[in-house]
Amino acid sequence: MTEPVIRLEALGPVATITLNRPRARNAISSEVLGALVEVMAAADADGDIRAVVLTGADPAFCAGVDLKEAGRETSLLSGPRPGSHTPWPPISKPVIAAVNGAAVMSFTGDFLTAAEALAAGLVSEVVPHDGLIGRADEIAGAIAGNDDRAIRALLASYRQVEAGLVGDGYDAEGQASSAWRHSGLDLAETSRRRAAITERGRAQASGASLDSGPSVDMT
């Protein structure tokens, strides 16, 4: 049988959702996006689940948008989800990202080590690779052990504060992204640039392994 592109595993009050396209480094395709929306909604609707861990099947968390689909007008990736800046409807439960593998930030294309991401405040904790999911589960379990109504109320208040601070920023970002995709995106050139960034990242990592300290980011 074909492996599902998204795996959902629930153990008590904690659900683990895994992006499961390891050969494509878990790149977001239309199939992945559609399944992710369904699985997140299912986790939110399940009264027994109180916290969610989101991760990717090794060797990487997620390589970003699947470039083979990005230029198709009919693709689910051709624009943001109507009415939202998020890839799935916001859920009422905390989501902890267990990020395995390297990360690249937007402007420089440089690879960041886990230690650099921690120093920049992009992640909340760094742990060895073989302890990543265990630590994420530990955090999720601690959250799930608290009063569920209070946790949801706190999460809702944090989102209200975020909305007030960001304002129309997410809408502007979504409009700019959509305009860029429809401006004549050269997929071959994009692929070439991505390959160049990957090679540069390998050179940067020659003195220190980027995989030695995956990160746990609680959001």
BAMARZA-573013 format. One record per atom (N, C-alpha, C): residue in one letter; x, y, z; atom name. Coordinates in nm, 3 decimals, m for minus. Layout:
NODE  r     east    north       up   a
NODE  a        X        Y        Z  CA
...
//
This chain:
NODE  r     east    north       up   a
NODE  m    0.083   m0.120    0.000   N
NODE  m    0.000    0.000    0.000  CA
NODE  m    0.087    0.126    0.000   C
NODE  t    0.037    0.231   m0.062   N
NODE  t    0.109    0.357   m0.067  CA
NODE  t    0.102    0.427    0.068   C
NODE  e    0.216    0.476    0.115   N
NODE  e    0.220    0.547    0.242  CA
NODE  e    0.144    0.679    0.231   C
NODE  p    0.066    0.718    0.332   N
NODE  p   m0.003    0.848    0.328  CA
NODE  p    0.099    0.962    0.335   C
NODE  v    0.067    1.072    0.270   N
NODE  v    0.160    1.186    0.271  CA
NODE  v    0.157    1.261    0.404   C
NODE  i    0.054    1.238    0.482   N
NODE  i    0.044    1.294    0.618  CA
NODE  i    0.007    1.181    0.712   C
NODE  r    0.083    1.166    0.820   N
NODE  r    0.051    1.065    0.920  CA
NODE  r   m0.001    1.132    1.046   C
NODE  l   m0.106    1.075    1.103   N
NODE  l   m0.161    1.123    1.230  CA
NODE  l   m0.157    1.009    1.329   C
NODE  e   m0.085    1.032    1.440   N
NODE  e   m0.077    0.931    1.544  CA
NODE  e   m0.112    0.997    1.677   C
NODE  a   m0.210    0.941    1.746   N
NODE  a   m0.253    0.996    1.874  CA
NODE  a   m0.215    0.901    1.986   C
NODE  l   m0.149    0.956    2.087   N
NODE  l   m0.113    0.880    2.205  CA
NODE  l   m0.163    0.958    2.326   C
NODE  g   m0.276    0.914    2.379   N
NODE  g   m0.338    0.988    2.487  CA
NODE  g   m0.383    1.125    2.438   C
NODE  p   m0.350    1.231    2.512   N
NODE  p   m0.396    1.365    2.474  CA
NODE  p   m0.306    1.436    2.373   C
NODE  v   m0.200    1.369    2.328   N
NODE  v   m0.106    1.431    2.234  CA
NODE  v   m0.114    1.363    2.097   C
NODE  a   m0.131    1.443    1.992   N
NODE  a   m0.131    1.392    1.855  CA
NODE  a   m0.003    1.434    1.785   C
NODE  t    0.058    1.342    1.712   N
NODE  t    0.175    1.374    1.630  CA
NODE  t    0.136    1.369    1.484   C
NODE  i    0.155    1.480    1.415   N
NODE  i    0.126    1.489    1.272  CA
NODE  i    0.259    1.498    1.198   C
NODE  t    0.281    1.405    1.104   N
NODE  t    0.410    1.396    1.035  CA
NODE  t    0.394    1.418    0.886   C
NODE  l    0.467    1.516    0.831   N
NODE  l    0.476    1.532    0.685  CA
NODE  l    0.555    1.413    0.633   C
NODE  n    0.497    1.340    0.538   N
NODE  n    0.555    1.209    0.503  CA
NODE  n    0.585    1.195    0.354   C
NODE  r    0.670    1.286    0.304   N
NODE  r    0.726    1.274    0.169  CA
NODE  r    0.878    1.281    0.180   C
NODE  p    0.941    1.188    0.249   N
NODE  p    1.085    1.201    0.276  CA
NODE  p    1.171    1.212    0.152   C
NODE  r    1.135    1.143    0.043   N
NODE  r    1.217    1.151   m0.078  CA
NODE  r    1.215    1.289   m0.139   C
NODE  a    1.108    1.364   m0.117   N
NODE  a    1.097    1.502   m0.165  CA
NODE  a    1.125    1.601   m0.053   C
NODE  r    1.188    1.552    0.055   N
NODE  r    1.214    1.634    0.173  CA
NODE  r    1.087    1.704    0.221   C
NODE  n    0.977    1.630    0.211   N
NODE  n    0.847    1.675    0.262  CA
NODE  n    0.800    1.807    0.202   C
NODE  a    0.834    1.830    0.075   N
NODE  a    0.787    1.951    0.007  CA
NODE  a    0.634    1.952    0.003   C
NODE  i    0.577    2.072    0.013   N
NODE  i    0.433    2.088    0.019  CA
NODE  i    0.373    2.081   m0.122   C
NODE  s    0.305    1.972   m0.150   N
NODE  s    0.231    1.956   m0.275  CA
NODE  s    0.082    1.980   m0.247   C
NODE  s    0.001    1.981   m0.353   N
NODE  s   m0.143    1.995   m0.335  CA
NODE  s   m0.198    1.882   m0.249   C
NODE  e   m0.147    1.761   m0.271   N
NODE  e   m0.193    1.647   m0.194  CA
NODE  e   m0.159    1.663   m0.046   C
NODE  v   m0.037    1.707   m0.019   N
NODE  v    0.005    1.729    0.119  CA
NODE  v   m0.079    1.837    0.185   C
NODE  l   m0.100    1.949    0.113   N
NODE  l   m0.175    2.060    0.169  CA
NODE  l   m0.318    2.021    0.201   C
NODE  g   m0.382    1.949    0.107   N
NODE  g   m0.519    1.905    0.130  CA
NODE  g   m0.530    1.811    0.248   C
NODE  a   m0.435    1.717    0.257   N
NODE  a   m0.437    1.620    0.367  CA
NODE  a   m0.407    1.689    0.500   C
NODE  l   m0.318    1.787    0.498   N
NODE  l   m0.282    1.859    0.620  CA
NODE  l   m0.402    1.934    0.676   C
NODE  v   m0.479    1.997    0.590   N
NODE  v   m0.600    2.068    0.632  CA
NODE  v   m0.696    1.972    0.700   C
NODE  e   m0.716    1.855    0.638   N
NODE  e   m0.809    1.755    0.693  CA
NODE  e   m0.761    1.701    0.827   C
NODE  v   m0.632    1.671    0.836   N
NODE  v   m0.579    1.611    0.959  CA
NODE  v   m0.579    1.713    1.074   C
NODE  m   m0.544    1.837    1.046   N
NODE  m   m0.548    1.939    1.149  CA
NODE  m   m0.691    1.960    1.200   C
NODE  a   m0.787    1.961    1.109   N
NODE  a   m0.928    1.976    1.148  CA
NODE  a   m0.973    1.859    1.234   C
NODE  a   m0.928    1.738    1.196   N
NODE  a   m0.965    1.619    1.273  CA
NODE  a   m0.906    1.625    1.414   C
NODE  a   m0.780    1.669    1.424   N
NODE  a   m0.717    1.680    1.556  CA
NODE  a   m0.787    1.785    1.642   C
NODE  d   m0.831    1.893    1.579   N
NODE  d   m0.899    1.999    1.653  CA
NODE  d   m1.036    1.952    1.702   C
NODE  a   m1.103    1.869    1.622   N
NODE  a   m1.237    1.822    1.656  CA
NODE  a   m1.236    1.709    1.758   C
NODE  d   m1.122    1.643    1.775   N
NODE  d   m1.112    1.530    1.867  CA
NODE  d   m1.099    1.581    2.011   C
NODE  g   m1.201    1.557    2.091   N
NODE  g   m1.202    1.608    2.227  CA
NODE  g   m1.097    1.547    2.317   C
NODE  d   m1.040    1.433    2.277   N
NODE  d   m0.938    1.368    2.359  CA
NODE  d   m0.798    1.426    2.335   C
NODE  i   m0.781    1.499    2.223   N
NODE  i   m0.651    1.558    2.189  CA
NODE  i   m0.643    1.699    2.244   C
NODE  r   m0.534    1.729    2.317   N
NODE  r   m0.519    1.861    2.378  CA
NODE  r   m0.399    1.938    2.328   C
NODE  a   m0.308    1.870    2.259   N
NODE  a   m0.190    1.937    2.203  CA
NODE  a   m0.142    1.858    2.082   C
NODE  v   m0.077    1.927    1.988   N
NODE  v   m0.034    1.867    1.862  CA
NODE  v    0.116    1.891    1.842   C
NODE  v    0.187    1.785    1.800   N
NODE  v    0.326    1.796    1.758  CA
NODE  v    0.331    1.781    1.607   C
NODE  l    0.390    1.878    1.537   N
NODE  l    0.403    1.874    1.392  CA
NODE  l    0.550    1.853    1.357   C
NODE  t    0.580    1.750    1.277   N
NODE  t    0.718    1.722    1.239  CA
NODE  t    0.723    1.670    1.096   C
NODE  g    0.843    1.637    1.049   N
NODE  g    0.861    1.582    0.914  CA
NODE  g    0.939    1.453    0.920   C
NODE  a    0.907    1.361    0.829   N
NODE  a    0.984    1.237    0.821  CA
NODE  a    1.127    1.270    0.780   C
NODE  d    1.224    1.210    0.848   N
NODE  d    1.365    1.236    0.815  CA
NODE  d    1.391    1.214    0.667   C
NODE  p    1.479    1.295    0.602   N
NODE  p    1.589    1.371    0.664  CA
NODE  p    1.561    1.519    0.686   C
NODE  a    1.439    1.567    0.665   N
NODE  a    1.417    1.711    0.676  CA
NODE  a    1.276    1.737    0.725   C
NODE  f    1.257    1.857    0.780   N
NODE  f    1.123    1.898    0.824  CA
NODE  f    1.035    1.928    0.703   C
NODE  c    1.078    2.024    0.622   N
NODE  c    1.001    2.059    0.502  CA
NODE  c    1.087    2.146    0.412   C
NODE  a    1.090    2.111    0.284   N
NODE  a    1.172    2.186    0.187  CA
NODE  a    1.097    2.305    0.127   C
NODE  g    0.974    2.329    0.173   N
NODE  g    0.896    2.439    0.120  CA
NODE  g    0.799    2.391    0.013   C
NODE  v    0.757    2.482   m0.071   N
NODE  v    0.659    2.451   m0.175  CA
NODE  v    0.719    2.359   m0.282   C
NODE  d    0.641    2.262   m0.327   N
NODE  d    0.683    2.173   m0.435  CA
NODE  d    0.689    2.253   m0.565   C
NODE  l    0.810    2.274   m0.616   N
NODE  l    0.827    2.359   m0.734  CA
NODE  l    0.762    2.301   m0.859   C
NODE  k    0.741    2.170   m0.863   N
NODE  k    0.678    2.108   m0.979  CA
NODE  k    0.533    2.151   m0.992   C
NODE  e    0.473    2.194   m0.881   N
NODE  e    0.332    2.236   m0.884  CA
NODE  e    0.314    2.386   m0.875   C
NODE  a    0.415    2.456   m0.827   N
NODE  a    0.398    2.597   m0.792  CA
NODE  a    0.348    2.684   m0.908   C
NODE  g    0.383    2.649   m1.030   N
NODE  g    0.346    2.733   m1.143  CA
NODE  g    0.213    2.699   m1.207   C
NODE  r    0.146    2.594   m1.160   N
NODE  r    0.019    2.555   m1.220  CA
NODE  r   m0.095    2.640   m1.168   C
NODE  e   m0.176    2.692   m1.259   N
NODE  e   m0.290    2.773   m1.219  CA
NODE  e   m0.391    2.693   m1.140   C
NODE  t   m0.402    2.561   m1.168   N
NODE  t   m0.501    2.477   m1.103  CA
NODE  t   m0.453    2.421   m0.970   C
NODE  s   m0.329    2.444   m0.936   N
NODE  s   m0.273    2.389   m0.813  CA
NODE  s   m0.329    2.459   m0.691   C
NODE  l   m0.346    2.384   m0.581   N
NODE  l   m0.384    2.444   m0.454  CA
NODE  l   m0.277    2.539   m0.403   C
NODE  l   m0.157    2.528   m0.461   N
NODE  l   m0.046    2.612   m0.418  CA
NODE  l   m0.042    2.745   m0.492   C
NODE  s   m0.139    2.768   m0.582   N
NODE  s   m0.134    2.888   m0.666  CA
NODE  s   m0.173    3.015   m0.591   C
NODE  g   m0.224    3.001   m0.472   N
NODE  g   m0.261    3.119   m0.395  CA
NODE  g   m0.290    3.081   m0.252   C
NODE  p   m0.301    3.180   m0.161   N
NODE  p   m0.328    3.151   m0.021  CA
NODE  p   m0.468    3.096   m0.003   C
NODE  r   m0.489    3.025    0.106   N
NODE  r   m0.622    2.974    0.137  CA
NODE  r   m0.715    3.092    0.160   C
NODE  p   m0.833    3.095    0.095   N
NODE  p   m0.922    3.210    0.105  CA
NODE  p   m0.953    3.247    0.251   C
NODE  g   m0.936    3.376    0.283   N
NODE  g   m0.971    3.423    0.415  CA
NODE  g   m0.868    3.398    0.523   C
NODE  s   m0.751    3.346    0.488   N
NODE  s   m0.652    3.316    0.591  CA
NODE  s   m0.512    3.320    0.534   C
NODE  h   m0.413    3.347    0.622   N
NODE  h   m0.272    3.345    0.582  CA
NODE  h   m0.207    3.213    0.619   C
NODE  t   m0.283    3.122    0.681   N
NODE  t   m0.227    2.995    0.726  CA
NODE  t   m0.263    2.882    0.631   C
NODE  p   m0.179    2.775    0.625   N
NODE  p   m0.207    2.663    0.535  CA
NODE  p   m0.322    2.575    0.582   C
NODE  w   m0.362    2.588    0.708   N
NODE  w   m0.479    2.514    0.758  CA
NODE  w   m0.560    2.610    0.845   C
NODE  p   m0.690    2.582    0.863   N
NODE  p   m0.771    2.668    0.950  CA
NODE  p   m0.710    2.670    1.091   C
NODE  p   m0.702    2.786    1.155   N
NODE  p   m0.644    2.793    1.290  CA
NODE  p   m0.717    2.697    1.383   C
NODE  i   m0.641    2.620    1.460   N
NODE  i   m0.702    2.527    1.553  CA
NODE  i   m0.692    2.582    1.695   C
NODE  s   m0.778    2.531    1.782   N
NODE  s   m0.789    2.586    1.917  CA
NODE  s   m0.691    2.524    2.015   C
NODE  k   m0.599    2.440    1.964   N
NODE  k   m0.504    2.370    2.051  CA
NODE  k   m0.362    2.409    2.015   C
NODE  p   m0.271    2.410    2.113   N
NODE  p   m0.131    2.445    2.083  CA
NODE  p   m0.067    2.346    1.986   C
NODE  v    0.015    2.399    1.896   N
NODE  v    0.090    2.318    1.800  CA
NODE  v    0.240    2.340    1.826   C
NODE  i    0.313    2.232    1.846   N
NODE  i    0.456    2.237    1.870  CA
NODE  i    0.527    2.185    1.746   C
NODE  a    0.614    2.266    1.687   N
NODE  a    0.689    2.224    1.568  CA
NODE  a    0.818    2.157    1.612   C
NODE  a    0.833    2.029    1.579   N
NODE  a    0.958    1.956    1.604  CA
NODE  a    1.036    1.957    1.474   C
NODE  v    1.126    2.054    1.461   N
NODE  v    1.193    2.083    1.334  CA
NODE  v    1.323    2.004    1.323   C
NODE  n    1.328    1.909    1.232   N
NODE  n    1.447    1.827    1.212  CA
NODE  n    1.515    1.865    1.081   C
NODE  g    1.647    1.882    1.083   N
NODE  g    1.718    1.916    0.961  CA
NODE  g    1.750    2.064    0.953   C
NODE  a    1.806    2.104    0.840   N
NODE  a    1.854    2.241    0.822  CA
NODE  a    1.741    2.339    0.794   C
NODE  a    1.768    2.468    0.820   N
NODE  a    1.674    2.575    0.788  CA
NODE  a    1.748    2.683    0.711   C
NODE  v    1.677    2.753    0.620   N
NODE  v    1.733    2.863    0.541  CA
NODE  v    1.642    2.986    0.566   C
NODE  m    1.687    3.095    0.602   N
NODE  m    1.603    3.215    0.613  CA
NODE  m    1.601    3.287    0.480   C
NODE  s    1.506    3.395    0.466   N
NODE  s    1.462    3.444    0.336  CA
NODE  s    1.567    3.520    0.255   C
NODE  f    1.637    3.619    0.310   N
NODE  f    1.715    3.713    0.231  CA
NODE  f    1.849    3.657    0.185   C
NODE  t    1.927    3.601    0.274   N
NODE  t    2.063    3.562    0.238  CA
NODE  t    2.071    3.426    0.170   C
NODE  g    1.979    3.336    0.200   N
NODE  g    1.988    3.200    0.150  CA
NODE  g    2.091    3.118    0.225   C
NODE  d    2.148    3.174    0.331   N
NODE  d    2.245    3.100    0.412  CA
NODE  d    2.175    2.998    0.500   C
NODE  f    2.242    2.887    0.523   N
NODE  f    2.191    2.787    0.615  CA
NODE  f    2.218    2.833    0.759   C
NODE  l    2.123    2.810    0.848   N
NODE  l    2.140    2.841    0.989  CA
NODE  l    2.159    2.713    1.067   C
NODE  t    2.255    2.714    1.157   N
NODE  t    2.266    2.602    1.249  CA
NODE  t    2.155    2.617    1.354   C
NODE  a    2.129    2.508    1.424   N
NODE  a    2.028    2.513    1.530  CA
NODE  a    2.066    2.614    1.637   C
NODE  a    2.196    2.622    1.669   N
NODE  a    2.243    2.717    1.770  CA
NODE  a    2.218    2.862    1.725   C
NODE  e    2.238    2.890    1.597   N
NODE  e    2.215    3.025    1.545  CA
NODE  e    2.066    3.058    1.548   C
NODE  a    1.982    2.960    1.514   N
NODE  a    1.837    2.982    1.518  CA
NODE  a    1.792    3.009    1.661   C
NODE  l    1.850    2.940    1.758   N
NODE  l    1.816    2.963    1.898  CA
NODE  l    1.858    3.102    1.942   C
NODE  a    1.979    3.143    1.904   N
NODE  a    2.029    3.276    1.942  CA
NODE  a    1.945    3.387    1.880   C
NODE  a    1.889    3.362    1.762   N
NODE  a    1.807    3.462    1.694  CA
NODE  a    1.663    3.462    1.743   C
NODE  g    1.629    3.369    1.831   N
NODE  g    1.493    3.363    1.884  CA
NODE  g    1.393    3.297    1.791   C
NODE  l    1.443    3.223    1.691   N
NODE  l    1.354    3.158    1.596  CA
NODE  l    1.301    3.026    1.649   C
NODE  v    1.370    2.966    1.744   N
NODE  v    1.325    2.842    1.807  CA
NODE  v    1.338    2.859    1.958   C
NODE  s    1.268    2.773    2.032   N
NODE  s    1.269    2.787    2.177  CA
NODE  s    1.367    2.693    2.245   C
NODE  e    1.410    2.589    2.177   N
NODE  e    1.498    2.491    2.240  CA
NODE  e    1.569    2.409    2.134   C
NODE  v    1.692    2.363    2.165   N
NODE  v    1.769    2.278    2.076  CA
NODE  v    1.802    2.148    2.149   C
NODE  v    1.778    2.035    2.081   N
NODE  v    1.806    1.904    2.141  CA
NODE  v    1.873    1.815    2.037   C
NODE  p    1.943    1.709    2.078   N
NODE  p    2.000    1.614    1.981  CA
NODE  p    1.890    1.549    1.899   C
NODE  h    1.927    1.508    1.778   N
NODE  h    1.829    1.455    1.684  CA
NODE  h    1.749    1.338    1.741   C
NODE  d    1.817    1.246    1.807   N
NODE  d    1.746    1.128    1.855  CA
NODE  d    1.656    1.157    1.975   C
NODE  g    1.665    1.277    2.029   N
NODE  g    1.577    1.313    2.139  CA
NODE  g    1.471    1.415    2.102   C
NODE  l    1.462    1.447    1.972   N
NODE  l    1.374    1.555    1.926  CA
NODE  l    1.227    1.527    1.955   C
NODE  i    1.176    1.415    1.903   N
NODE  i    1.034    1.386    1.920  CA
NODE  i    1.000    1.361    2.066   C
NODE  g    1.090    1.295    2.138   N
NODE  g    1.065    1.272    2.280  CA
NODE  g    1.049    1.401    2.358   C
NODE  r    1.137    1.500    2.328   N
NODE  r    1.128    1.629    2.397  CA
NODE  r    1.003    1.705    2.356   C
NODE  a    0.967    1.700    2.227   N
NODE  a    0.845    1.766    2.182  CA
NODE  a    0.723    1.703    2.249   C
NODE  d    0.722    1.571    2.261   N
NODE  d    0.612    1.501    2.328  CA
NODE  d    0.606    1.540    2.476   C
NODE  e    0.724    1.558    2.536   N
NODE  e    0.728    1.597    2.677  CA
NODE  e    0.664    1.734    2.697   C
NODE  i    0.697    1.828    2.609   N
NODE  i    0.639    1.962    2.617  CA
NODE  i    0.488    1.955    2.594   C
NODE  a    0.448    1.881    2.491   N
NODE  a    0.306    1.868    2.460  CA
NODE  a    0.230    1.803    2.576   C
NODE  g    0.293    1.702    2.637   N
NODE  g    0.230    1.635    2.750  CA
NODE  g    0.210    1.728    2.869   C
NODE  a    0.309    1.815    2.892   N
NODE  a    0.297    1.912    3.001  CA
NODE  a    0.182    2.009    2.975   C
NODE  i    0.169    2.051    2.850   N
NODE  i    0.057    2.140    2.813  CA
NODE  i   m0.075    2.068    2.831   C
NODE  a   m0.081    1.944    2.782   N
NODE  a   m0.205    1.866    2.787  CA
NODE  a   m0.248    1.836    2.930   C
NODE  g   m0.152    1.837    3.023   N
NODE  g   m0.185    1.809    3.162  CA
NODE  g   m0.247    1.926    3.236   C
NODE  n   m0.248    2.042    3.174   N
NODE  n   m0.308    2.160    3.235  CA
NODE  n   m0.455    2.172    3.198   C
NODE  d   m0.522    2.270    3.257   N
NODE  d   m0.665    2.289    3.230  CA
NODE  d   m0.687    2.323    3.083   C
NODE  d   m0.764    2.239    3.015   N
NODE  d   m0.782    2.253    2.870  CA
NODE  d   m0.850    2.385    2.834   C
NODE  r   m0.952    2.422    2.908   N
NODE  r   m1.025    2.546    2.877  CA
NODE  r   m0.935    2.667    2.895   C
NODE  a   m0.851    2.663    2.999   N
NODE  a   m0.761    2.776    3.023  CA
NODE  a   m0.656    2.787    2.912   C
NODE  i   m0.603    2.672    2.867   N
NODE  i   m0.503    2.673    2.760  CA
NODE  i   m0.563    2.730    2.631   C
NODE  r   m0.683    2.688    2.598   N
NODE  r   m0.747    2.739    2.475  CA
NODE  r   m0.775    2.888    2.486   C
NODE  a   m0.818    2.932    2.604   N
NODE  a   m0.845    3.075    2.622  CA
NODE  a   m0.718    3.157    2.609   C
NODE  l   m0.607    3.107    2.667   N
NODE  l   m0.479    3.176    2.654  CA
NODE  l   m0.435    3.183    2.509   C
NODE  l   m0.447    3.070    2.437   N
NODE  l   m0.406    3.066    2.297  CA
NODE  l   m0.488    3.165    2.214   C
NODE  a   m0.618    3.171    2.240   N
NODE  a   m0.703    3.266    2.167  CA
NODE  a   m0.661    3.410    2.196   C
NODE  s   m0.623    3.438    2.322   N
NODE  s   m0.581    3.575    2.355  CA
NODE  s   m0.449    3.610    2.288   C
NODE  y   m0.357    3.513    2.279   N
NODE  y   m0.230    3.538    2.211  CA
NODE  y   m0.253    3.571    2.064   C
NODE  r   m0.348    3.500    2.004   N
NODE  r   m0.377    3.525    1.862  CA
NODE  r   m0.441    3.662    1.842   C
NODE  q   m0.521    3.706    1.937   N
NODE  q   m0.579    3.840    1.927  CA
NODE  q   m0.471    3.947    1.937   C
NODE  v   m0.376    3.925    2.028   N
NODE  v   m0.265    4.019    2.041  CA
NODE  v   m0.183    4.022    1.912   C
NODE  e   m0.155    3.904    1.857   N
NODE  e   m0.080    3.896    1.731  CA
NODE  e   m0.150    3.971    1.619   C
NODE  a   m0.283    3.951    1.610   N
NODE  a   m0.360    4.018    1.504  CA
NODE  a   m0.351    4.170    1.518   C
NODE  g   m0.352    4.217    1.643   N
NODE  g   m0.343    4.360    1.665  CA
NODE  g   m0.207    4.416    1.628   C
NODE  l   m0.102    4.339    1.653   N
NODE  l    0.033    4.384    1.623  CA
NODE  l    0.064    4.379    1.473   C
NODE  v    0.017    4.271    1.409   N
NODE  v    0.048    4.250    1.267  CA
NODE  v   m0.045    4.329    1.177   C
NODE  g   m0.170    4.346    1.220   N
NODE  g   m0.267    4.420    1.139  CA
NODE  g   m0.292    4.352    1.005   C
NODE  d   m0.278    4.430    0.897   N
NODE  d   m0.301    4.377    0.763  CA
NODE  d   m0.174    4.317    0.701   C
NODE  g   m0.073    4.296    0.783   N
NODE  g    0.055    4.247    0.731  CA
NODE  g    0.045    4.115    0.659   C
NODE  y   m0.032    4.021    0.715   N
NODE  y   m0.044    3.890    0.652  CA
NODE  y   m0.114    3.900    0.517   C
NODE  d   m0.215    3.988    0.508   N
NODE  d   m0.284    4.006    0.380  CA
NODE  d   m0.189    4.063    0.276   C
NODE  a   m0.108    4.160    0.317   N
NODE  a   m0.011    4.219    0.225  CA
NODE  a    0.089    4.114    0.178   C
NODE  e    0.134    4.029    0.270   N
NODE  e    0.228    3.923    0.236  CA
NODE  e    0.166    3.825    0.137   C
NODE  g    0.039    3.788    0.162   N
NODE  g   m0.029    3.695    0.073  CA
NODE  g   m0.047    3.752   m0.067   C
NODE  q   m0.082    3.882   m0.074   N
NODE  q   m0.101    3.947   m0.204  CA
NODE  q    0.031    3.955   m0.280   C
NODE  a    0.139    3.986   m0.210   N
NODE  a    0.270    3.994   m0.274  CA
NODE  a    0.313    3.856   m0.325   C
NODE  s    0.287    3.752   m0.245   N
NODE  s    0.322    3.617   m0.286  CA
NODE  s    0.245    3.573   m0.409   C
NODE  s    0.114    3.603   m0.410   N
NODE  s    0.031    3.567   m0.525  CA
NODE  s    0.076    3.641   m0.651   C
NODE  a    0.106    3.769   m0.636   N
NODE  a    0.151    3.848   m0.751  CA
NODE  a    0.283    3.795   m0.805   C
NODE  w    0.372    3.753   m0.716   N
NODE  w    0.501    3.700   m0.758  CA
NODE  w    0.483    3.571   m0.837   C
NODE  r    0.395    3.482   m0.787   N
NODE  r    0.373    3.355   m0.856  CA
NODE  r    0.314    3.374   m0.994   C
NODE  h    0.234    3.481   m1.012   N
NODE  h    0.169    3.504   m1.141  CA
NODE  h    0.245    3.601   m1.230   C
NODE  s    0.369    3.633   m1.191   N
NODE  s    0.447    3.730   m1.268  CA
NODE  s    0.539    3.664   m1.370   C
NODE  g    0.520    3.533   m1.391   N
NODE  g    0.605    3.462   m1.487  CA
NODE  g    0.718    3.390   m1.417   C
NODE  l    0.685    3.309   m1.317   N
NODE  l    0.785    3.237   m1.240  CA
NODE  l    0.857    3.136   m1.328   C
NODE  d    0.988    3.147   m1.333   N
NODE  d    1.072    3.056   m1.410  CA
NODE  d    1.113    2.941   m1.319   C
NODE  l    1.043    2.827   m1.332   N
NODE  l    1.067    2.715   m1.242  CA
NODE  l    1.206    2.656   m1.259   C
NODE  a    1.256    2.655   m1.383   N
NODE  a    1.390    2.602   m1.406  CA
NODE  a    1.495    2.688   m1.337   C
NODE  e    1.480    2.820   m1.347   N
NODE  e    1.573    2.911   m1.282  CA
NODE  e    1.562    2.901   m1.130   C
NODE  t    1.438    2.888   m1.081   N
NODE  t    1.417    2.872   m0.937  CA
NODE  t    1.484    2.745   m0.886   C
NODE  s    1.470    2.637   m0.962   N
NODE  s    1.534    2.511   m0.925  CA
NODE  s    1.686    2.525   m0.924   C
NODE  r    1.740    2.598   m1.024   N
NODE  r    1.884    2.617   m1.030  CA
NODE  r    1.933    2.695   m0.908   C
NODE  r    1.860    2.799   m0.873   N
NODE  r    1.900    2.879   m0.757  CA
NODE  r    1.891    2.799   m0.628   C
NODE  r    1.786    2.716   m0.617   N
NODE  r    1.772    2.633   m0.497  CA
NODE  r    1.889    2.536   m0.486   C
NODE  a    1.929    2.477   m0.600   N
NODE  a    2.042    2.384   m0.599  CA
NODE  a    2.170    2.455   m0.558   C
NODE  a    2.186    2.580   m0.604   N
NODE  a    2.305    2.658   m0.569  CA
NODE  a    2.308    2.688   m0.419   C
NODE  i    2.191    2.720   m0.363   N
NODE  i    2.182    2.746   m0.219  CA
NODE  i    2.217    2.621   m0.140   C
NODE  t    2.168    2.506   m0.189   N
NODE  t    2.197    2.379   m0.122  CA
NODE  t    2.347    2.351   m0.120   C
NODE  e    2.411    2.372   m0.234   N
NODE  e    2.555    2.349   m0.242  CA
NODE  e    2.631    2.445   m0.151   C
NODE  r    2.586    2.570   m0.147   N
NODE  r    2.651    2.667   m0.059  CA
NODE  r    2.633    2.628    0.087   C
NODE  g    2.514    2.577    0.119   N
NODE  g    2.489    2.532    0.255  CA
NODE  g    2.578    2.417    0.294   C
NODE  r    2.602    2.325    0.201   N
NODE  r    2.692    2.214    0.230  CA
NODE  r    2.834    2.262    0.257   C
NODE  a    2.874    2.365    0.180   N
NODE  a    3.007    2.421    0.202  CA
NODE  a    3.015    2.489    0.339   C
NODE  q    2.908    2.558    0.376   N
NODE  q    2.904    2.625    0.506  CA
NODE  q    2.909    2.524    0.619   C
NODE  a    2.853    2.406    0.593   N
NODE  a    2.845    2.304    0.697  CA
NODE  a    2.969    2.218    0.704   C
NODE  s    3.069    2.244    0.619   N
NODE  s    3.187    2.158    0.613  CA
NODE  s    3.262    2.153    0.746   C
NODE  g    3.254    2.263    0.822   N
NODE  g    3.325    2.265    0.950  CA
NODE  g    3.242    2.227    1.069   C
NODE  a    3.108    2.221    1.048   N
NODE  a    3.019    2.187    1.160  CA
NODE  a    2.893    2.127    1.104   C
NODE  s    2.847    2.017    1.162   N
NODE  s    2.728    1.948    1.113  CA
NODE  s    2.603    2.025    1.148   C
NODE  l    2.519    2.050    1.046   N
NODE  l    2.392    2.119    1.069  CA
NODE  l    2.289    2.026    1.131   C
NODE  d    2.310    1.896    1.119   N
NODE  d    2.213    1.802    1.170  CA
NODE  d    2.242    1.761    1.314   C
NODE  s    2.345    1.818    1.375   N
NODE  s    2.382    1.776    1.508  CA
NODE  s    2.289    1.829    1.615   C
NODE  g    2.211    1.929    1.584   N
NODE  g    2.123    1.985    1.686  CA
NODE  g    1.991    2.032    1.630   C
NODE  p    1.898    1.941    1.597   N
NODE  p    1.767    1.985    1.552  CA
NODE  p    1.699    2.070    1.659   C
NODE  s    1.597    2.145    1.620   N
NODE  s    1.537    2.238    1.712  CA
NODE  s    1.393    2.203    1.743   C
NODE  v    1.349    2.246    1.858   N
NODE  v    1.209    2.234    1.895  CA
NODE  v    1.154    2.374    1.907   C
NODE  d    1.054    2.405    1.826   N
NODE  d    0.998    2.539    1.824  CA
NODE  d    0.853    2.532    1.869   C
NODE  m    0.822    2.587    1.986   N
NODE  m    0.685    2.582    2.036  CA
NODE  m    0.611    2.705    1.991   C
NODE  t    0.502    2.686    1.913   N
NODE  t    0.424    2.798    1.863  CA
NODE  t    0.278    2.782    1.902   C
//
